[in-house]
Amino acid sequence: MGTYGWVGEYRRIYDKAVELYRHGKRTPAEFFTPEEQKFLAAIGQTPMEVYDFAEDWVADGEPDFGTALLIVSARRDYFLVEQAGHPSAVHRSVEEFPRKTETIEGIEWLARIIEKARAKLRGELPPELMYGCGGDRAFLKKVDVHPADFLRVVWSAHQETAKIVAFVKDRQR
């Protein structure tokens, strides 16, 4: 598949995942054909990430397809621009991420979501973690930042956590 039609193909795969989940399927590895998995890899996604979006959409009514697409688009852009289409060789474990209660400048969840966003951009999230999960959504709603916009802020800040913290604090005013 060329790059022009990637959104339509992603939509088809996403819709398929939603339908499979609605019909009781719960094994993400069985959701997608080898060709679909190849497509997902070419845009920097994993079957688990699509499954997580489908699961949360069916269970919680969010994130909607538009939000999922914007998150996927931010990751895809990072994957193609910063990683030149080459997946990271790093495999992170859940234990490496800040606890949910850890704070930065008194802001709970911020340390965790920054690390999750960095890992999402690089394609290093462990399968047990989802960028844009219910906790992330609650935090981002509180600071009034769209999940895809937060990814782009983290990307543009590079490794300068202070820039991300300043952005979030500014949003809270």
C-alpha positions, 0 to 999 in steps of 0.5 A: 500500500502506498502512503496516499491511501493509508488512512482508508486502510487504517479505518478498515482495520480499525472498524474490523477490530471494533466489530471483532471486539463487539462479537466477543473476540479478545485475542489481538494476535488473531485480529489481523491477517499477515498483510494487515500486520505488515501494513500496521508495521509500515505505519509504526503500529502494532496489532495491540495498539489497534486492539486497545483503541477498539476495546476502549471504544466499545467499553467506554465510548472513547477514544473515537476513531478521529482521536485514534487516527490523530494519535496514530498519525502523530506516531506515524509521522515520528516513525517516518521522520525521526526513525526513517521507518525503522522500528526501535530495538528497545523493548521497555517493561511496565516497571520502567514507567513512573507510577500513576501517583508520581508527580512533577512539580506537584502534578500527578500523572504528568511524569507517567504520561510524559514517559508513555508519550515518549514511548508511544512516539518511539514505538516502545510501549509494552503491550500492557500499556496504552497511550490514551488509556482512561487515566491518560484521557482523564489527565488530558481532559483536566489540562485541556490537551488533545492526546495527539497534541500532547504527543506533538508537544512531547516530540517538539520538546525533544528530551526537555521535560521542563518544556512539557511541564511549562506547557501543561502548567500554562494550560492549567491557568 
